[in-house]
Amino acid sequence: MIKTKDRFHQYAWVLLIAFCSIGLIYPAIGAVALVCMLAPVLWGFFQGRMWCGNFCPRGSFSDVILKKFSQKKPVPKFIKSGWFRNLFLFLLMSAFALQLVLSWGNAFATGAVFVRMIIITTMLTIVLDITFSHRTWCRICPMGNLAHYAAKTKTLKSNLRQITFDADKCIGCKVCSKNCPMGIDLLSHKSQGKVLDANCLKCKVCVEKCPRNSLYVS
């Protein structure tokens, strides 16, 4: 039986397309984007990047649509580096903030800023996810990056929803690491018993791919 969360993830990408389409006609709807901007960060303090892996419409777009066209090439090291992610976060959010300041007081102009930002970053997502592996955008997503920092707080250590190892079943085949969309070496976390990497999306791809059923979410 497909869980409600999994079913939502399968179709959440429709919300992204609808938002971009309606936003071009009625920009004021742009403020709705605040939900998907703030949710992953706030969620990050309690469940890590679970929002990114299960509820984000753009994440759904990457998993359901872009994955079919992805070249599945290794993501360049500089894209995965902390300095690049932080630089991208600073530049994109600075440009976003400046546009909001200039448009403040005009609902349509302010909404248009959100719509424009979502469309531009979605186009960048398409280019990155098709050129390299799907979910490449998630490596540099500003909100995802902030969620990553939120997940590194002490709250994460008491998180009850983590990818967990059944050490007795695991044979070290590395299938989990090879299939992780975020490029996390899951096997290196086996000794800890849980994957505490702050970039883990808890998307359960590793759980589904494990040939020995040695991984589960708990």
VODREN-596952 format. One record per residue: x, y, z of N, C-alpha, C in turn; residue number from 1. Coordinates in steps of 0.2 Angstrom, whole numbers, plus 2048, in hexadecimal, padded with zeros to 3 digits. Layout:
BEGIN
   nu   nv   nw  cau  cav  caw   cu   cv   cw  num
    X    Y    Z    X    Y    Z    X    Y    Z  NUM
...
//
This chain:
BEGIN
   nu   nv   nw  cau  cav  caw   cu   cv   cw  num
  804  7FA  800  800  800  800  804  806  800    1
  803  80B  7FC  807  811  7FB  805  816  801    2
  80A  818  804  808  81D  80A  806  824  807    3
  802  827  80B  800  82E  808  806  832  807    4
  80B  832  80B  811  836  80A  815  834  803    5
  815  82E  802  818  82C  7FB  814  82E  7F5    6
  80D  82D  7F6  809  82F  7F1  809  837  7EF    7
  80A  83B  7F5  80A  842  7F4  811  844  7F0    8
  816  840  7F2  81D  841  7EF  81C  840  7E7    9
  818  83B  7E5  818  839  7DE  815  83E  7DA   10
  810  842  7DD  80D  847  7D9  80E  84F  7DB   11
  812  850  7E0  813  856  7E3  816  85B  7DD   12
  81A  858  7D8  81D  85C  7D3  817  860  7CF   13
  811  85E  7CF  80C  861  7CC  80B  868  7CF   14
  80C  869  7D6  80B  86F  7D9  810  874  7D7   15
  816  872  7D5  81B  876  7D3  819  879  7CC   16
  817  874  7C7  815  877  7C1  80F  87B  7C1   17
  80A  87A  7C5  804  87E  7C6  806  885  7C9   18
  80B  885  7CE  80D  88B  7D1  810  890  7CB   19
  815  88D  7C8  819  891  7C2  814  893  7BD   20
  80F  88F  7BB  80A  891  7B6  806  896  7B8   21
  803  895  7BE  7FE  89A  7C1  801  8A1  7C2   22
  808  8A0  7C5  80C  8A6  7C7  80D  8AB  7C1   23
  80E  8A8  7BB  80F  8AC  7B5  809  8B1  7B4   24
  803  8AE  7B5  7FD  8B2  7B4  7FB  8B6  7BA   25
  7FC  8B3  7C0  7F9  8B7  7C6  7FF  8B7  7CB   26
  804  8BB  7CA  80A  8BB  7CE  809  8BB  7D6   27
  803  8BE  7D8  802  8BF  7DF  802  8B8  7E3   28
  801  8B3  7DF  801  8AC  7E2  808  8AA  7E4   29
  80D  8AE  7E2  814  8AC  7E4  816  8AC  7EB   30
  812  8AF  7F0  813  8AF  7F7  812  8A8  7F9   31
  80F  8A3  7F6  80E  89C  7F8  814  899  7F8   32
  819  89B  7F4  820  898  7F4  823  898  7FB   33
  821  89D  7FF  824  89D  806  823  896  80A   34
  81E  893  808  81D  88C  80C  823  888  80A   35
  824  887  804  82A  882  802  831  885  803   36
  831  88C  805  837  88E  807  839  88E  80E   37
  834  88F  812  835  88E  819  834  887  81C   38
  830  883  819  82E  87D  81C  834  878  81C   39
  839  878  817  83F  873  818  843  876  81D   40
  844  87C  81E  848  87F  824  846  87D  82B   41
  83F  87F  82C  83C  87D  832  83C  876  834   42
  83A  872  82E  83A  86B  82F  841  868  831   43
  846  86B  82E  84D  869  82F  84F  868  836   44
  84C  86C  83B  84E  86C  842  84B  866  845   45
  846  863  842  843  85D  845  844  856  841   46
  844  857  83B  844  851  837  84A  851  831   47
  84F  856  832  854  856  82D  851  858  826   48
  853  856  821  851  858  81A  84B  853  818   49
  847  851  81C  842  84C  81A  83D  850  815   50
  83C  857  817  837  85A  812  83A  85A  80B   51
  840  85B  80A  843  85B  803  842  854  800   52
  843  84F  804  842  848  801  83B  846  800   53
  836  849  803  82F  846  803  82A  84B  801   54
  82B  851  803  825  856  802  827  85B  7FD   55
  82D  85D  7FB  82F  862  7F7  82C  861  7F0   56
  828  865  7ED  826  865  7E6  82B  864  7E1   57
  831  868  7E2  836  868  7DD  83A  861  7DE   58
  83A  85F  7E4  83E  858  7E5  83A  853  7E2   59
  833  853  7E2  82F  84F  7DE  830  84F  7D7   60
  831  855  7D4  832  856  7CD  839  853  7CB   61
  83E  853  7D0  844  850  7CE  843  848  7CE   62
  840  846  7D3  83F  83F  7D4  83B  83B  7CF   63
  835  83F  7CD  830  83C  7C9  831  83D  7C1   64
  833  843  7C0  834  845  7B9  83B  846  7B6   65
  83F  84A  7BA  846  84B  7B7  84B  844  7B8   66
  849  840  7BC  84D  83A  7BD  84D  836  7B7   67
  847  836  7B3  847  832  7AD  84B  835  7A7   68
  84D  83B  7A8  852  83E  7A2  859  83F  7A5   69
  85A  83E  7AB  861  840  7AE  866  83C  7AB   70
  86C  83F  7A9  872  83B  7A7  875  837  7AC   71
  873  838  7B2  876  834  7B8  87E  834  7B8   72
  880  83A  7B7  888  83C  7B7  889  83E  7BE   73
  890  83D  7C0  892  83F  7C7  891  847  7C8   74
  88F  849  7CD  88E  850  7CF  895  853  7D0   75
  897  858  7CC  89E  85C  7CD  89F  85D  7D5   76
  8A5  85C  7D7  8A7  85D  7DE  8A6  864  7E0   77
  8A7  869  7DC  8A6  870  7DE  89F  871  7E0   78
  89A  86E  7DD  893  86F  7DE  891  86C  7E5   79
  895  867  7E7  893  863  7ED  897  867  7F3   80
  89C  86B  7F1  8A0  86E  7F7  89C  873  7FB   81
  89E  874  801  89B  879  806  89B  880  803   82
  8A1  882  801  8A2  889  7FF  89E  88B  7FA   83
  89D  886  7F5  898  888  7EF  891  888  7F1   84
  88F  884  7F5  888  884  7F8  886  88A  7FB   85
  88B  88C  800  88A  892  804  88A  898  7FF   86
  88F  898  7FA  88F  89E  7F6  889  89F  7F2   87
  886  899  7EF  880  899  7EB  87A  89C  7F0   88
  87A  899  7F6  875  89B  7FB  875  8A3  7FC   89
  87B  8A6  7FD  87C  8AD  7FE  87A  8B1  7F8   90
  87C  8AF  7F2  87B  8B3  7EC  873  8B3  7EA   91
  870  8AC  7EA  869  8AC  7E8  865  8AF  7ED   92
  866  8AE  7F4  861  8B2  7F9  862  8B9  7F9   93
  868  8BB  7F7  86A  8C3  7F7  866  8C6  7F1   94
  866  8C3  7EC  862  8C5  7E6  85B  8C5  7E7   95
  859  8C0  7EB  852  8BF  7EC  84F  8C4  7F1   96
  853  8C6  7F6  852  8CB  7FB  851  8D2  7F8   97
  856  8D3  7F4  856  8D9  7F0  850  8DB  7EC   98
  84E  8D6  7E9  848  8D6  7E5  842  8D7  7E9   99
  842  8D4  7EF  83C  8D5  7F3  83C  8DC  7F6  100
  841  8DF  7F8  842  8E6  7FA  83F  8EB  7F5  101
  841  8EA  7EF  840  8EE  7E9  838  8EE  7E8  102
  835  8E8  7E9  82E  8E7  7E7  829  8E7  7ED  103
  82C  8E9  7F3  828  8E9  7F9  822  8EE  7F8  104
  81C  8EC  7FB  816  8F0  7FA  812  8EF  7F5  105
  814  8EB  7F0  810  8E9  7EA  810  8E2  7EA  106
  80A  8DF  7EB  808  8D8  7EC  80A  8D4  7E6  107
  808  8D7  7E0  80A  8D4  7DA  811  8D3  7D8  108
  815  8D9  7D9  81C  8D9  7D8  820  8D5  7DD  109
  81D  8D5  7E3  821  8D0  7E8  81F  8C9  7E6  110
  819  8C7  7E5  818  8C1  7E3  81C  8BE  7DD  111
  81D  8C3  7D8  820  8C2  7D2  828  8C0  7D3  112
  82A  8C3  7D9  831  8C1  7DB  832  8BA  7DD  113
  82D  8B7  7E0  82D  8B0  7E2  82C  8AC  7DC  114
  827  8AE  7D8  826  8A9  7D2  82C  8A9  7CE  115
  82F  8AF  7CD  835  8AF  7C8  83B  8AB  7CB  116
  83C  8AB  7D2  841  8A7  7D5  840  8A0  7D4  117
  839  89E  7D5  838  897  7D5  839  894  7CE  118
  837  898  7C9  838  896  7C2  83F  896  7C0  119
  843  89B  7C2  84A  89B  7C0  84E  895  7C3  120
  84C  893  7CA  84F  88E  7CD  84D  887  7CB  121
  847  887  7C8  844  881  7C5  848  87F  7BF  122
  849  884  7BB  84C  884  7B5  854  881  7B6  123
  857  884  7BB  85D  882  7BD  85D  87B  7BF  124
  858  879  7C3  857  872  7C5  857  86D  7BF  125
  853  86F  7BA  852  86B  7B4  859  86A  7B1  126
  85D  86F  7B0  864  86F  7AD  868  86A  7B1  127
  869  86B  7B7  86D  868  7BC  86B  860  7BC  128
  865  85F  7BD  863  858  7BE  863  854  7B8  129
  862  857  7B2  863  853  7AC  86A  852  7AA  130
  86E  857  7AB  875  857  7A9  879  852  7AE  131
  878  852  7B4  87B  84E  7B9  876  849  7BC  132
  876  848  7C2  871  843  7C5  86B  847  7C7  133
  865  844  7C8  860  847  7CA  861  849  7D2  134
  85E  84E  7D4  85F  851  7DB  865  854  7DB  135
  869  856  7D6  86F  85A  7D6  86D  861  7D9  136
  867  864  7D7  865  86A  7DA  865  86A  7E1  137
  863  864  7E4  862  864  7EB  869  865  7EF  138
  86E  864  7EB  875  865  7EE  876  86C  7F0  139
  873  871  7EC  874  878  7ED  86E  87C  7EE  140
  868  879  7EF  862  87C  7F0  863  881  7F7  141
  862  887  7F6  863  88B  7FC  85F  889  802  142
  858  888  801  854  885  807  856  87F  809  143
  859  87A  805  85B  874  807  862  875  80B  144
  866  879  809  86C  87B  80C  86B  87D  813  145
  866  882  814  864  884  81B  861  87E  81F  146
  85D  87A  81C  85A  874  81F  860  870  821  147
  865  86F  81D  86B  86B  81F  86E  86E  825  148
  86F  874  826  872  877  82C  86D  876  832  149
  867  877  831  862  876  836  863  86F  839  150
  864  86A  834  864  863  836  86A  861  83A  151
  86F  866  839  875  864  83D  875  866  844  152
  870  869  846  86F  86B  84D  86E  865  852  153
  86E  866  858  86D  861  85D  867  85D  85C  154
  862  861  859  85B  85E  859  85B  858  854  155
  860  858  84F  861  852  84B  862  84C  84F  156
  866  84C  854  869  846  858  863  843  85B  157
  85D  846  85C  858  843  860  852  842  85B  158
  854  843  854  84F  841  84F  84D  83A  84F  159
  847  838  84F  845  831  84F  844  82E  848  160
  845  833  843  844  831  83C  84A  831  838  161
  84E  82B  838  854  82B  835  855  824  831  162
  859  824  82C  85A  81E  828  85F  81A  82D  163
  85C  814  82F  85F  810  834  862  809  831  164
  868  807  833  86A  801  831  868  7FB  836  165
  867  7F5  832  867  7EF  836  86D  7EB  834  166
  872  7EC  839  879  7EA  838  87A  7E3  836  167
  875  7DF  839  876  7D7  838  874  7D5  831  168
  870  7D9  82D  86E  7D8  826  873  7DB  821  169
  876  7E1  823  87A  7E5  81E  880  7E1  81C  170
  881  7E0  816  887  7DC  813  88D  7E1  810  171
  88B  7E8  811  890  7EC  80F  891  7ED  807  172
  88C  7EC  803  88C  7EB  7FC  88C  7F2  7F9  173
  88B  7F8  7FD  88B  7FF  7FB  885  800  7F6  174
  880  7FC  7F5  87B  7FE  7F0  877  804  7F3  175
  877  805  7F9  874  80B  7FC  877  811  7FB  176
  87E  811  7FB  882  817  7FA  882  819  7F2  177
  882  814  7EE  882  815  7E7  87B  818  7E4  178
  876  817  7E8  86F  819  7E6  86D  81F  7E9  179
  871  822  7EE  86F  828  7F2  86F  82E  7ED  180
  869  831  7EC  869  837  7E8  86D  83D  7EA  181
  86F  83D  7F0  873  842  7F3  87A  840  7F4  182
  87C  83A  7F1  883  838  7F1  886  837  7F8  183
  882  835  7FD  884  834  803  887  82D  804  184
  88D  82C  807  88F  825  808  88C  822  80E  185
  886  81F  80D  882  81D  813  886  817  816  186
  88A  813  813  88D  80D  816  892  810  81C  187
  895  816  81B  899  819  820  896  81A  826  188
  88F  81A  826  88B  81C  82C  889  815  830  189
  88B  810  82D  889  809  830  88B  808  837  190
  891  80A  839  893  809  840  88F  80E  845  191
  88C  813  842  888  817  847  881  815  847  192
  87F  810  843  879  80D  843  873  811  83F  193
  875  818  83E  870  81C  83B  874  821  836  194
  870  824  831  873  828  82D  872  82F  82F  195
  877  832  832  876  839  835  878  83F  831  196
  87A  83D  82B  87C  842  826  876  847  825  197
  878  84E  826  873  853  826  870  854  81F  198
  873  851  81A  870  852  813  86B  84C  811  199
  86B  847  816  866  842  814  85F  844  813  200
  85C  842  80E  855  845  80C  850  840  80F  201
  852  83A  812  84D  835  814  848  833  80F  202
  84B  833  809  846  832  803  845  82A  802  203
  849  826  806  848  81F  806  84A  81B  800  204
  84E  81E  7FC  850  81B  7F6  855  815  7F8  205
  859  817  7FD  85E  812  7FF  85A  80C  802  206
  855  80D  806  851  808  809  84E  803  804  207
  84B  806  7FE  848  803  7F9  84D  7FF  7F5  208
  853  801  7F4  858  7FE  7F0  85C  7F9  7F4  209
  85C  7F9  7FA  860  7F4  7FE  85E  7ED  7FD  210
  863  7E8  7FA  861  7E2  7F9  860  7DD  7FF  211
  862  7DF  805  861  7DB  80B  85C  7DE  810  212
  859  7E4  80D  854  7E7  812  857  7E9  819  213
  85D  7EB  818  861  7ED  81F  860  7F4  821  214
  85C  7F8  81D  85B  7FF  81E  854  800  81F  215
  852  805  824  84B  806  825  84B  80D  828  216
  845  811  829  845  817  82C  842  816  833  217
  845  819  837  843  819  83E  844  81F  842  218
//
